[in-house]
Amino acid sequence: AEPAQCFFVLRQFDDVLIYLSSIEAYFPNDLTFQYNYAIAKAAAGKYAEAEPALLALQSGPTADELARDYIFQMWLPRCLV
């Protein structure tokens, strides 16, 4: 996932999404992958796609951790509006 990290840093979120979508099948239960994919969707302006992904994470096993996650807390409201 190093190319995705590079694209994140460069703020090339459409490229992040291309890369992550190509490897999504290999990480169906990886919460870190799901988190990064949802944040990338939101950052690319794909709020309708990011919203259910973020809500699923919020109701999952990492809910307490996400309640303290600044990035998550900033993107979720944007997607809900």
C-alpha positions in Angstrom: 0.0 0.0 0.0 3.0 2.3 -0.3 1.8 3.9 -3.6 -1.4 4.8 -1.8 0.5 6.4 1.0 2.5 8.4 -1.5 -0.7 9.6 -3.2 -2.2 10.5 0.2 0.8 12.7 1.0 0.6 14.3 -2.4 -3.1 14.9 -1.9 -3.9 13.0 -5.2 -7.0 11.3 -3.8 -8.3 10.1 -7.1 -5.1 8.2 -7.6 -5.4 6.8 -4.0 -8.9 5.5 -4.9 -7.7 3.8 -8.1 -5.0 2.0 -6.2 -7.1 1.1 -3.2 -10.0 -0.1 -5.3 -7.6 -2.4 -7.2 -6.5 -4.2 -3.9 -9.8 -3.9 -2.0 -10.6 -7.6 -2.5 -7.6 -8.6 -0.5 -8.6 -6.6 2.6 -12.3 -7.2 3.2 -11.9 -7.3 7.0 -9.0 -5.0 7.5 -10.3 -2.0 9.5 -7.3 0.1 8.8 -7.7 -0.4 5.0 -11.5 0.3 5.3 -10.7 3.5 7.3 -8.1 4.8 4.7 -10.4 3.9 1.8 -13.4 5.8 3.4 -11.2 8.8 4.2 -9.8 8.8 0.6 -13.4 8.7 -0.8 -14.3 11.7 1.4 -11.2 13.6 0.5 -11.9 13.0 -3.2 -15.4 14.5 -2.7 -17.2 11.2 -3.0 -19.2 11.9 0.1 -22.1 9.6 -0.9 -19.7 6.7 -1.1 -17.7 7.6 2.0 -20.7 8.1 4.3 -21.8 4.5 4.6 -18.2 3.3 5.0 -17.6 5.8 7.8 -20.8 4.9 9.5 -20.0 1.2 9.3 -16.6 1.9 10.9 -18.3 4.0 13.6 -20.6 1.2 14.6 -17.8 -1.4 14.5 -15.3 -2.7 17.0 -13.2 0.4 16.8 -16.0 2.8 17.7 -14.3 4.0 20.9 -11.0 4.7 19.1 -12.7 6.5 16.3 -14.6 8.7 18.8 -11.2 10.2 19.7 -9.9 10.2 16.1 -9.7 13.9 14.9 -9.5 13.0 11.2 -12.5 10.7 11.4 -14.5 13.2 13.4 -13.8 15.9 10.8 -14.8 13.9 7.8 -17.9 12.2 9.0 -19.9 15.4 9.4 -18.8 16.6 6.0 -20.2 13.4 4.5 -23.5 13.7 6.5 -24.3 17.2 5.2 
